[in-house]
Amino acid sequence: MIKYKLEHKRHPLLPFRKFLLRVFSFFLFSLLLIAFSLGIGTFGYHYFGEISWIDAFYNASMILTGIGPVNEMITVKAKLFSSFYALFSGIAFLSTVAVIFAPIAHRMLHMLHFQD
C-alpha cells in the first residue's frame, strides 16, 4: 500500500508550487489506474470477445468512459466479462475522479481550518 502523508490542519498551508507537484503526482497515479483498467478491458475483450486488439481497446475505452459497448458480445463468457468489466469500470472511473480531486479538496478544507 502506498502511504502518502498530507499536512495536518495545524501545519502551515503547503506552498503553491509544492501543491501543484502534489496535484501532478495524484494525476499521474490516476493515469496509471486508467491505463491498468484499459489493459484489463482490452485483454478481456480480445480474449473473451474474440475481437481484434484495436476493437478490444476501442470497446474497453468506451465502456470505461461510460459511453457504452461498441461490439456485441456473442458467447456467454464474453457477455459475463463485459458485464463484470462494466461494473468494474464504474468503480474505476469514480476512483480516478476521487484521486484527481483529493489534493484540491484537502487544500480547500485546510484553508477553512487554517488558524492565524
N, CA, C and O atoms as a GROMACS GRO file, in nm:
protein
  464
    1MET      N    1   0.084  -0.118   0.000
    1MET     CA    2   0.000   0.000   0.000
    1MET      C    3   0.089   0.125   0.000
    1MET      O    4   0.188   0.133   0.073
    2ILE      N    5   0.052   0.220  -0.083
    2ILE     CA    6   0.127   0.345  -0.090
    2ILE      C    7   0.073   0.439   0.017
    2ILE      O    8  -0.047   0.464   0.025
    3LYS      N    9   0.164   0.489   0.100
    3LYS     CA   10   0.123   0.580   0.206
    3LYS      C   11   0.167   0.720   0.166
    3LYS      O   12   0.285   0.745   0.142
    4TYR      N   13   0.073   0.810   0.159
    4TYR     CA   14   0.101   0.946   0.120
    4TYR      C   15   0.059   1.036   0.234
    4TYR      O   16  -0.059   1.042   0.269
    5LYS      N   17   0.154   1.108   0.292
    5LYS     CA   18   0.126   1.188   0.410
    5LYS      C   19   0.092   1.331   0.369
    5LYS      O   20   0.168   1.397   0.298
    6LEU      N   21  -0.024   1.376   0.415
    6LEU     CA   22  -0.067   1.513   0.391
    6LEU      C   23  -0.046   1.593   0.519
    6LEU      O   24  -0.038   1.537   0.628
    7GLU      N   25  -0.037   1.724   0.505
    7GLU     CA   26  -0.014   1.807   0.621
    7GLU      C   27  -0.139   1.812   0.710
    7GLU      O   28  -0.252   1.805   0.662
    8HIS      N   29  -0.114   1.823   0.838
    8HIS     CA   30  -0.222   1.831   0.936
    8HIS      C   31  -0.279   1.972   0.936
    8HIS      O   32  -0.215   2.066   0.888
    9LYS      N   33  -0.400   1.988   0.989
    9LYS     CA   34  -0.463   2.121   0.988
    9LYS      C   35  -0.386   2.224   1.070
    9LYS      O   36  -0.400   2.344   1.047
   10ARG      N   37  -0.305   2.178   1.164
   10ARG     CA   38  -0.224   2.271   1.245
   10ARG      C   39  -0.096   2.314   1.173
   10ARG      O   40  -0.033   2.413   1.213
   11HIS      N   41  -0.058   2.243   1.070
   11HIS     CA   42   0.062   2.278   0.993
   11HIS      C   43   0.030   2.390   0.895
   11HIS      O   44  -0.086   2.407   0.856
   12PRO      N   45   0.131   2.465   0.855
   12PRO     CA   46   0.106   2.574   0.759
   12PRO      C   47   0.062   2.519   0.622
   12PRO      O   48   0.089   2.404   0.587
   13LEU      N   49  -0.004   2.604   0.549
   13LEU     CA   50  -0.050   2.569   0.416
   13LEU      C   51   0.069   2.540   0.325
   13LEU      O   52   0.168   2.612   0.328
   14LEU      N   53   0.059   2.436   0.247
   14LEU     CA   54   0.167   2.397   0.156
   14LEU      C   55   0.187   2.507   0.052
   14LEU      O   56   0.089   2.560  -0.001
   15PRO      N   57   0.313   2.544   0.020
   15PRO     CA   58   0.336   2.645  -0.084
   15PRO      C   59   0.272   2.600  -0.217
   15PRO      O   60   0.262   2.481  -0.246
   16PHE      N   61   0.231   2.698  -0.296
   16PHE     CA   62   0.156   2.668  -0.417
   16PHE      C   63   0.233   2.579  -0.514
   16PHE      O   64   0.174   2.491  -0.577
   17ARG      N   65   0.362   2.599  -0.526
   17ARG     CA   66   0.444   2.518  -0.618
   17ARG      C   67   0.444   2.370  -0.575
   17ARG      O   68   0.430   2.280  -0.658
   18LYS      N   69   0.460   2.346  -0.444
   18LYS     CA   70   0.455   2.209  -0.394
   18LYS      C   71   0.315   2.150  -0.408
   18LYS      O   72   0.299   2.031  -0.432
   19PHE      N   73   0.215   2.235  -0.392
   19PHE     CA   74   0.078   2.189  -0.412
   19PHE      C   75   0.057   2.143  -0.556
   19PHE      O   76  -0.006   2.040  -0.581
   20LEU      N   77   0.109   2.220  -0.652
   20LEU     CA   78   0.096   2.180  -0.792
   20LEU      C   79   0.169   2.047  -0.819
   20LEU      O   80   0.120   1.965  -0.896
   21LEU      N   81   0.283   2.027  -0.755
   21LEU     CA   82   0.353   1.899  -0.769
   21LEU      C   83   0.271   1.785  -0.711
   21LEU      O   84   0.269   1.675  -0.767
   22ARG      N   85   0.203   1.811  -0.600
   22ARG     CA   86   0.116   1.710  -0.540
   22ARG      C   87   0.000   1.676  -0.633
   22ARG      O   88  -0.032   1.559  -0.653
   23VAL      N   89  -0.063   1.779  -0.691
   23VAL     CA   90  -0.174   1.756  -0.784
   23VAL      C   91  -0.125   1.676  -0.904
   23VAL      O   92  -0.193   1.585  -0.951
   24PHE      N   93  -0.006   1.710  -0.954
   24PHE     CA   94   0.051   1.638  -1.068
   24PHE      C   95   0.078   1.492  -1.033
   24PHE      O   96   0.052   1.404  -1.115
   25SER      N   97   0.130   1.465  -0.914
   25SER     CA   98   0.158   1.326  -0.875
   25SER      C   99   0.028   1.246  -0.859
   25SER      O  100   0.024   1.129  -0.896
   26PHE      N  101  -0.076   1.308  -0.806
   26PHE     CA  102  -0.205   1.240  -0.796
   26PHE      C  103  -0.263   1.215  -0.935
   26PHE      O  104  -0.324   1.111  -0.960
   27PHE      N  105  -0.243   1.311  -1.025
   27PHE     CA  106  -0.290   1.295  -1.162
   27PHE      C  107  -0.217   1.180  -1.232
   27PHE      O  108  -0.279   1.102  -1.305
   28LEU      N  109  -0.086   1.169  -1.210
   28LEU     CA  110  -0.010   1.057  -1.268
   28LEU      C  111  -0.059   0.923  -1.215
   28LEU      O  112  -0.069   0.826  -1.289
   29PHE      N  113  -0.089   0.919  -1.085
   29PHE     CA  114  -0.143   0.796  -1.027
   29PHE      C  115  -0.277   0.761  -1.091
   29PHE      O  116  -0.305   0.644  -1.116
   30SER      N  117  -0.360   0.860  -1.116
   30SER     CA  118  -0.489   0.833  -1.179
   30SER      C  119  -0.471   0.784  -1.323
   30SER      O  120  -0.547   0.700  -1.371
   31LEU      N  121  -0.369   0.836  -1.392
   31LEU     CA  122  -0.340   0.786  -1.526
   31LEU      C  123  -0.297   0.639  -1.522
   31LEU      O  124  -0.333   0.561  -1.610
   32LEU      N  125  -0.220   0.602  -1.420
   32LEU     CA  126  -0.183   0.460  -1.404
   32LEU      C  127  -0.306   0.374  -1.381
   32LEU      O  128  -0.316   0.263  -1.434
   33LEU      N  129  -0.399   0.423  -1.302
   33LEU     CA  130  -0.522   0.349  -1.277
   33LEU      C  131  -0.603   0.334  -1.405
   33LEU      O  132  -0.660   0.227  -1.430
   34ILE      N  133  -0.610   0.437  -1.486
   34ILE     CA  134  -0.681   0.429  -1.614
   34ILE      C  135  -0.611   0.332  -1.709
   34ILE      O  136  -0.677   0.252  -1.774
   35ALA      N  137  -0.479   0.341  -1.716
   35ALA     CA  138  -0.404   0.250  -1.805
   35ALA      C  139  -0.422   0.105  -1.762
   35ALA      O  140  -0.438   0.016  -1.846
   36PHE      N  141  -0.418   0.080  -1.632
   36PHE     CA  142  -0.440  -0.055  -1.580
   36PHE      C  143  -0.580  -0.105  -1.616
   36PHE      O  144  -0.597  -0.219  -1.659
   37SER      N  145  -0.679  -0.020  -1.599
   37SER     CA  146  -0.816  -0.056  -1.630
   37SER      C  147  -0.835  -0.081  -1.779
   37SER      O  148  -0.904  -0.175  -1.819
   38LEU      N  149  -0.774   0.003  -1.861
   38LEU     CA  150  -0.782  -0.018  -2.006
   38LEU      C  151  -0.712  -0.147  -2.047
   38LEU      O  152  -0.758  -0.217  -2.138
   39GLY      N  153  -0.602  -0.178  -1.981
   39GLY     CA  154  -0.531  -0.303  -2.011
   39GLY      C  155  -0.616  -0.425  -1.981
   39GLY      O  156  -0.623  -0.519  -2.061
   40ILE      N  157  -0.682  -0.424  -1.865
   40ILE     CA  158  -0.772  -0.536  -1.831
   40ILE      C  159  -0.882  -0.549  -1.934
   40ILE      O  160  -0.910  -0.659  -1.982
   41GLY      N  161  -0.945  -0.436  -1.968
   41GLY     CA  162  -1.055  -0.439  -2.064
   41GLY      C  163  -1.012  -0.483  -2.202
   41GLY      O  164  -1.079  -0.563  -2.267
   42THR      N  165  -0.901  -0.430  -2.248
   42THR     CA  166  -0.852  -0.464  -2.382
   42THR      C  167  -0.819  -0.613  -2.391
   42THR      O  168  -0.860  -0.680  -2.486
   43PHE      N  169  -0.746  -0.663  -2.293
   43PHE     CA  170  -0.712  -0.806  -2.294
   43PHE      C  171  -0.838  -0.891  -2.285
   43PHE      O  172  -0.852  -0.989  -2.358
   44GLY      N  173  -0.931  -0.855  -2.196
   44GLY     CA  174  -1.052  -0.934  -2.178
   44GLY      C  175  -1.140  -0.936  -2.301
   44GLY      O  176  -1.191  -1.042  -2.340
   45TYR      N  177  -1.159  -0.821  -2.364
   45TYR     CA  178  -1.242  -0.818  -2.485
   45TYR      C  179  -1.175  -0.893  -2.600
   45TYR      O  180  -1.242  -0.958  -2.680
   46HIS      N  181  -1.044  -0.884  -2.607
   46HIS     CA  182  -0.973  -0.959  -2.712
   46HIS      C  183  -0.983  -1.109  -2.688
   46HIS      O  184  -1.008  -1.185  -2.781
   47TYR      N  185  -0.963  -1.150  -2.564
   47TYR     CA  186  -0.963  -1.293  -2.532
   47TYR      C  187  -1.104  -1.352  -2.530
   47TYR      O  188  -1.130  -1.452  -2.598
   48PHE      N  189  -1.193  -1.291  -2.454
   48PHE     CA  190  -1.328  -1.347  -2.440
   48PHE      C  191  -1.419  -1.311  -2.556
   48PHE      O  192  -1.500  -1.393  -2.600
   49GLY      N  193  -1.408  -1.188  -2.607
   49GLY     CA  194  -1.494  -1.145  -2.716
   49GLY      C  195  -1.444  -1.185  -2.853
   49GLY      O  196  -1.515  -1.172  -2.952
   50GLU      N  197  -1.320  -1.232  -2.858
   50GLU     CA  198  -1.256  -1.276  -2.982
   50GLU      C  199  -1.264  -1.168  -3.090
   50GLU      O  200  -1.303  -1.195  -3.204
   51ILE      N  201  -1.226  -1.045  -3.051
   51ILE     CA  202  -1.222  -0.935  -3.146
   51ILE      C  203  -1.077  -0.886  -3.156
   51ILE      O  204  -0.994  -0.922  -3.073
   52SER      N  205  -1.049  -0.805  -3.257
   52SER     CA  206  -0.912  -0.759  -3.278
   52SER      C  207  -0.868  -0.670  -3.162
   52SER      O  208  -0.949  -0.622  -3.084
   53TRP      N  209  -0.735  -0.650  -3.153
   53TRP     CA  210  -0.681  -0.570  -3.044
   53TRP      C  211  -0.733  -0.427  -3.047
   53TRP      O  212  -0.767  -0.370  -2.943
   54ILE      N  213  -0.740  -0.368  -3.166
   54ILE     CA  214  -0.785  -0.229  -3.175
   54ILE      C  215  -0.933  -0.217  -3.140
   54ILE      O  216  -0.974  -0.121  -3.075
   55ASP      N  217  -1.014  -0.315  -3.182
   55ASP     CA  218  -1.156  -0.314  -3.145
   55ASP      C  219  -1.174  -0.339  -2.996
   55ASP      O  220  -1.263  -0.282  -2.933
   56ALA      N  221  -1.090  -0.424  -2.940
   56ALA     CA  222  -1.096  -0.452  -2.796
   56ALA      C  223  -1.060  -0.326  -2.717
   56ALA      O  224  -1.124  -0.294  -2.617
   57PHE      N  225  -0.956  -0.255  -2.762
   57PHE     CA  226  -0.918  -0.129  -2.697
   57PHE      C  227  -1.029  -0.026  -2.709
   57PHE      O  228  -1.060   0.045  -2.613
   58TYR      N  229  -1.089  -0.017  -2.826
   58TYR     CA  230  -1.199   0.077  -2.850
   58TYR      C  231  -1.318   0.045  -2.760
   58TYR      O  232  -1.376   0.135  -2.699
   59ASN      N  233  -1.353  -0.081  -2.751
   59ASN     CA  234  -1.465  -0.123  -2.667
   59ASN      C  235  -1.435  -0.094  -2.519
   59ASN      O  236  -1.521  -0.042  -2.448
   60ALA      N  237  -1.314  -0.126  -2.474
   60ALA     CA  238  -1.277  -0.102  -2.335
   60ALA      C  239  -1.278   0.048  -2.304
   60ALA      O  240  -1.322   0.088  -2.196
   61SER      N  241  -1.231   0.130  -2.397
   61SER     CA  242  -1.232   0.274  -2.377
   61SER      C  243  -1.373   0.328  -2.366
   61SER      O  244  -1.402   0.413  -2.281
   62MET      N  245  -1.461   0.280  -2.451
   62MET     CA  246  -1.598   0.329  -2.449
   62MET      C  247  -1.671   0.286  -2.321
   62MET      O  248  -1.750   0.363  -2.266
   63ILE      N  249  -1.645   0.165  -2.275
   63ILE     CA  250  -1.707   0.120  -2.150
   63ILE      C  251  -1.650   0.198  -2.032
   63ILE      O  252  -1.724   0.240  -1.944
   64LEU      N  253  -1.519   0.218  -2.030
   64LEU     CA  254  -1.453   0.286  -1.918
   64LEU      C  255  -1.500   0.430  -1.904
   64LEU      O  256  -1.510   0.481  -1.792
   65THR      N  257  -1.529   0.496  -2.014
   65THR     CA  258  -1.575   0.634  -2.007
   65THR      C  259  -1.725   0.645  -1.984
   65THR      O  260  -1.777   0.754  -1.965
   66GLY      N  261  -1.795   0.533  -1.986
   66GLY     CA  262  -1.938   0.533  -1.959
   66GLY      C  263  -2.025   0.554  -2.081
   66GLY      O  264  -2.146   0.571  -2.068
   67ILE      N  265  -1.967   0.553  -2.198
   67ILE     CA  266  -2.044   0.575  -2.321
   67ILE      C  267  -2.122   0.451  -2.359
   67ILE      O  268  -2.237   0.460  -2.402
   68GLY      N  269  -2.061   0.335  -2.344
   68GLY     CA  270  -2.132   0.210  -2.371
   68GLY      C  271  -2.056   0.120  -2.466
   68GLY      O  272  -1.957   0.161  -2.527
   69PRO      N  273  -2.103  -0.003  -2.478
   69PRO     CA  274  -2.033  -0.101  -2.563
   69PRO      C  275  -2.048  -0.068  -2.711
   69PRO      O  276  -2.144  -0.005  -2.753
   70VAL      N  277  -1.949  -0.114  -2.787
   70VAL     CA  278  -1.949  -0.093  -2.932
   70VAL      C  279  -1.979  -0.224  -3.003
   70VAL      O  280  -2.069  -0.231  -3.087
   71ASN      N  281  -1.903  -0.328  -2.968
   71ASN     CA  282  -1.920  -0.458  -3.032
   71ASN      C  283  -2.015  -0.543  -2.949
   71ASN      O  284  -2.016  -0.538  -2.826
   72GLU      N  285  -2.095  -0.620  -3.019
   72GLU     CA  286  -2.187  -0.712  -2.950
   72GLU      C  287  -2.110  -0.836  -2.907
   72GLU      O  288  -2.035  -0.894  -2.985
   73MET      N  289  -2.129  -0.876  -2.783
   73MET     CA  290  -2.067  -0.997  -2.731
   73MET      C  291  -2.162  -1.114  -2.758
   73MET      O  292  -2.281  -1.107  -2.728
   74ILE      N  293  -2.107  -1.222  -2.814
   74ILE     CA  294  -2.191  -1.332  -2.858
   74ILE      C  295  -2.188  -1.449  -2.760
   74ILE      O  296  -2.292  -1.506  -2.728
   75THR      N  297  -2.070  -1.486  -2.712
   75THR     CA  298  -2.061  -1.602  -2.623
   75THR      C  299  -2.098  -1.565  -2.480
   75THR      O  300  -2.099  -1.447  -2.443
   76VAL      N  301  -2.130  -1.666  -2.402
   76VAL     CA  302  -2.165  -1.644  -2.261
   76VAL      C  303  -2.046  -1.587  -2.186
   76VAL      O  304  -2.062  -1.496  -2.105
   77LYS      N  305  -1.926  -1.639  -2.211
   77LYS     CA  306  -1.805  -1.589  -2.144
   77LYS      C  307  -1.783  -1.441  -2.175
   77LYS      O  308  -1.750  -1.362  -2.087
   78ALA      N  309  -1.803  -1.405  -2.300
   78ALA     CA  310  -1.783  -1.266  -2.341
   78ALA      C  311  -1.887  -1.175  -2.274
   78ALA      O  312  -1.854  -1.064  -2.231
   79LYS      N  313  -2.010  -1.221  -2.265
   79LYS     CA  314  -2.114  -1.141  -2.201
   79LYS      C  315  -2.088  -1.126  -2.052
   79LYS      O  316  -2.111  -1.019  -1.995
   80LEU      N  317  -2.040  -1.232  -1.988
   80LEU     CA  318  -2.008  -1.224  -1.845
   80LEU      C  319  -1.891  -1.128  -1.822
   80LEU      O  320  -1.895  -1.044  -1.732
   81PHE      N  321  -1.787  -1.142  -1.904
   81PHE     CA  322  -1.673  -1.049  -1.890
   81PHE      C  323  -1.719  -0.905  -1.911
   81PHE      O  324  -1.682  -0.816  -1.834
   82SER      N  325  -1.799  -0.883  -2.014
   82SER     CA  326  -1.845  -0.748  -2.044
   82SER      C  327  -1.927  -0.691  -1.928
   82SER      O  328  -1.914  -0.572  -1.897
   83SER      N  329  -2.009  -0.773  -1.866
   83SER     CA  330  -2.089  -0.728  -1.752
   83SER      C  331  -2.001  -0.690  -1.634
   83SER      O  332  -2.018  -0.583  -1.575
   84PHE      N  333  -1.908  -0.778  -1.599
   84PHE     CA  334  -1.821  -0.751  -1.485
   84PHE      C  335  -1.726  -0.634  -1.512
   84PHE      O  336  -1.694  -0.557  -1.422
   85TYR      N  337  -1.681  -0.621  -1.637
   85TYR     CA  338  -1.593  -0.510  -1.670
   85TYR      C  339  -1.670  -0.377  -1.662
   85TYR      O  340  -1.614  -0.276  -1.621
   86ALA      N  341  -1.796  -0.378  -1.701
   86ALA     CA  342  -1.877  -0.257  -1.690
   86ALA      C  343  -1.893  -0.215  -1.543
   86ALA      O  344  -1.884  -0.097  -1.511
   87LEU      N  345  -1.916  -0.312  -1.455
   87LEU     CA  346  -1.926  -0.281  -1.312
   87LEU      C  347  -1.793  -0.229  -1.259
   87LEU      O  348  -1.788  -0.130  -1.186
   88PHE      N  349  -1.685  -0.296  -1.295
   88PHE     CA  350  -1.552  -0.253  -1.255
   88PHE      C  351  -1.521  -0.112  -1.307
   88PHE      O  352  -1.462  -0.031  -1.236
   89SER      N  353  -1.562  -0.084  -1.430
   89SER     CA  354  -1.533   0.046  -1.490
   89SER      C  355  -1.600   0.159  -1.416
   89SER      O  356  -1.542   0.267  -1.402
   90GLY      N  357  -1.721   0.137  -1.370
   90GLY     CA  358  -1.789   0.240  -1.292
   90GLY      C  359  -1.712   0.275  -1.167
   90GLY      O  360  -1.695   0.392  -1.133
   91ILE      N  361  -1.665   0.173  -1.098
   91ILE     CA  362  -1.587   0.194  -0.975
   91ILE      C  363  -1.452   0.258  -1.009
   91ILE      O  364  -1.407   0.349  -0.938
   92ALA      N  365  -1.388   0.212  -1.115
   92ALA     CA  366  -1.258   0.268  -1.154
   92ALA      C  367  -1.271   0.414  -1.193
   92ALA      O  368  -1.184   0.495  -1.160
   93PHE      N  369  -1.378   0.450  -1.263
   93PHE     CA  370  -1.398   0.589  -1.303
   93PHE      C  371  -1.418   0.678  -1.181
   93PHE      O  372  -1.357   0.785  -1.172
   94LEU      N  373  -1.502   0.634  -1.089
   94LEU     CA  374  -1.525   0.714  -0.968
   94LEU      C  375  -1.399   0.725  -0.884
   94LEU      O  376  -1.372   0.830  -0.825
   95SER      N  377  -1.322   0.617  -0.877
   95SER     CA  378  -1.196   0.620  -0.801
   95SER      C  379  -1.097   0.717  -0.864
   95SER      O  380  -1.027   0.789  -0.793
   96THR      N  381  -1.091   0.718  -0.995
   96THR     CA  382  -1.000   0.808  -1.064
   96THR      C  383  -1.037   0.954  -1.039
   96THR      O  384  -0.949   1.037  -1.014
   97VAL      N  385  -1.165   0.984  -1.045
   97VAL     CA  386  -1.210   1.121  -1.017
   97VAL      C  387  -1.176   1.158  -0.873
   97VAL      O  388  -1.131   1.270  -0.847
   98ALA      N  389  -1.196   1.066  -0.780
   98ALA     CA  390  -1.164   1.093  -0.639
   98ALA      C  391  -1.015   1.119  -0.620
   98ALA      O  392  -0.977   1.208  -0.545
   99VAL      N  393  -0.931   1.041  -0.686
   99VAL     CA  394  -0.786   1.060  -0.674
   99VAL      C  395  -0.743   1.195  -0.731
   99VAL      O  396  -0.658   1.262  -0.673
  100ILE      N  397  -0.802   1.236  -0.842
  100ILE     CA  398  -0.766   1.364  -0.903
  100ILE      C  399  -0.806   1.481  -0.812
  100ILE      O  400  -0.730   1.576  -0.797
  101PHE      N  401  -0.925   1.474  -0.753
  101PHE     CA  402  -0.975   1.587  -0.674
  101PHE      C  403  -0.935   1.583  -0.527
  101PHE      O  404  -0.959   1.680  -0.455
  102ALA      N  405  -0.874   1.475  -0.480
  102ALA     CA  406  -0.837   1.464  -0.338
  102ALA      C  407  -0.744   1.576  -0.291
  102ALA      O  408  -0.772   1.636  -0.187
  103PRO      N  409  -0.634   1.606  -0.362
  103PRO     CA  410  -0.547   1.713  -0.310
  103PRO      C  411  -0.614   1.850  -0.315
  103PRO      O  412  -0.585   1.936  -0.231
  104ILE      N  413  -0.702   1.872  -0.412
  104ILE     CA  414  -0.771   2.000  -0.420
  104ILE      C  415  -0.869   2.014  -0.304
  104ILE      O  416  -0.876   2.120  -0.241
  105ALA      N  417  -0.945   1.908  -0.277
  105ALA     CA  418  -1.039   1.911  -0.165
  105ALA      C  419  -0.965   1.926  -0.032
  105ALA      O  420  -1.009   1.999   0.057
  106HIS      N  421  -0.851   1.857  -0.020
  106HIS     CA  422  -0.772   1.867   0.103
  106HIS      C  423  -0.723   2.010   0.124
  106HIS      O  424  -0.727   2.061   0.236
  107ARG      N  425  -0.678   2.074   0.018
  107ARG     CA  426  -0.629   2.212   0.031
  107ARG      C  427  -0.742   2.306   0.070
  107ARG      O  428  -0.724   2.395   0.153
  108MET      N  429  -0.859   2.287   0.010
  108MET     CA  430  -0.973   2.373   0.044
  108MET      C  431  -1.012   2.354   0.191
  108MET      O  432  -1.038   2.452   0.261
  109LEU      N  433  -1.017   2.230   0.237
  109LEU     CA  434  -1.050   2.205   0.377
  109LEU      C  435  -0.940   2.260   0.469
  109LEU      O  436  -0.969   2.312   0.577
  110HIS      N  437  -0.817   2.248   0.426
  110HIS     CA  438  -0.705   2.301   0.505
  110HIS      C  439  -0.716   2.453   0.518
  110HIS      O  440  -0.688   2.508   0.624
  111MET      N  441  -0.757   2.519   0.411
  111MET     CA  442  -0.774   2.665   0.417
  111MET      C  443  -0.885   2.703   0.515
  111MET      O  444  -0.874   2.803   0.586
  112LEU      N  445  -0.990   2.625   0.520
  112LEU     CA  446  -1.101   2.655   0.609
  112LEU      C  447  -1.062   2.637   0.755
  112LEU      O  448  -1.113   2.706   0.843
  113HIS      N  449  -0.971   2.545   0.782
  113HIS     CA  450  -0.928   2.519   0.919
  113HIS      C  451  -0.802   2.595   0.959
  113HIS      O  452  -0.754   2.583   1.072
  114PHE      N  453  -0.751   2.671   0.867
  114PHE     CA  454  -0.625   2.743   0.892
  114PHE      C  455  -0.646   2.847   1.002
  114PHE      O  456  -0.741   2.925   0.998
  115GLN      N  457  -0.555   2.847   1.100
  115GLN     CA  458  -0.564   2.943   1.209
  115GLN      C  459  -0.445   3.039   1.203
  115GLN      O  460  -0.333   2.999   1.173
  116ASP      N  461  -0.472   3.164   1.233
  116ASP     CA  462  -0.365   3.265   1.229
  116ASP      C  463  -0.267   3.242   1.340
  116ASP      O  464  -0.170   3.317   1.354
   0.00000   0.00000   0.00000
